[in-house]
Amino acid sequence: MSDLNNTLTRTLTVKEAIETRHSIRKFEPTMPKEDLLEILRLASLAPSAWNAQTWRFVVVETPEVKEKLQAAAYGQTQVTSAPYTIVIYSDMEDVLATAEETSHPAYGEEGKARQRQTFEGAFGSQSVEARAAWANTQANIVLGYLLIATRGLGYDSVPMLGFEPGKVKELLGLPAHVQIAAILPVGKAAQEGHPHHRHSVERITRFA
Ligand SMILES: Cc1cc2nc3c(=O)[nH]c(=O)nc-3n(C[C@H](O)[C@H](O)[C@H](O)COP(=O)(O)O)c2cc1C
């Protein structure tokens, strides 16, 4: 395993974090909770439209809940292998109910009123399903941040969409209107990942 994995004595550069991130499906059994909390703190600095911060996290840590989450994820064993498995979801109804919280304090009471007005204008006439889909586009930004923050602090992860959302919501007591962006087992790798296999920049880019 790369010596970058050894300790947390330094954080990885962004370049190192991106180049050495690989999906990992077998983990060491433990990691300090404060490192997990630091990963969440860094990820929560992600940007979002109108600063809406639609993302919410459930960190699954108890073996019994992890077992049930694994069952809802078609038995994928990385869910129980990781010391922590984060369920990343978006809750647009909570965002709308608490619009004032996301207004920057620098804008004062007027800013709070404007934030509510903006959200009501943009989403008030949309269906719960349509605005939930929008909220999930924002939660995917935090997912990207989580992947890089995790690796940057010397840990590993695997993003997952292979699960039954209804079962996960039921297990975690989440309301029906939320959307689950991903499940993310996090910990220290206990196996090597696969080398990257990606399109070349030329294949996916053109200048206009
Ligand atoms: C949104 C998303 C969902 C994924 N779902 C799963 C999954 O359910 N199970 C799994 O083993 N890997 C899953 N993966 C991992 C991908 O297979 C992996 O990222 C891809 O093959 C590239 O490999 P790398 O992450 O090692 O670079 C998912 C990745 C993403 C980004």
The ligand as an ORCA input file, in Angstrom:
! r2SCAN-3c Opt
* xyz 0 1
  C     -22.582      7.367     -7.802
  C     -21.765      6.109     -7.707
  C     -22.380      4.921     -7.374
  C     -21.628      3.759     -7.226
  N     -22.240      2.620     -6.748
  C     -21.467      1.563     -6.403
  C     -22.040      0.432     -5.744
  O     -23.229      0.385     -5.431
  N     -21.225     -0.588     -5.425
  C     -19.879     -0.582     -5.701
  O     -19.188     -1.549     -5.365
  N     -19.304      0.483     -6.323
  C     -20.063      1.550     -6.677
  N     -19.479      2.656     -7.265
  C     -18.022      2.680     -7.501
  C     -17.661      2.687     -8.998
  O     -17.774      1.398     -9.517
  C     -16.236      3.235     -9.139
  O     -16.192      4.565     -8.637
  C     -15.761      3.262    -10.599
  O     -15.699      1.961    -11.117
  C     -14.374      3.901    -10.715
  O     -13.441      3.277     -9.885
  P     -12.641      4.070     -8.761
  O     -13.650      4.688     -7.837
  O     -11.795      3.050     -8.049
  O     -11.811      5.099     -9.453
  C     -20.222      3.791     -7.474
  C     -19.635      5.002     -7.849
  C     -20.375      6.138     -7.941
  C     -19.682      7.449     -8.279
*
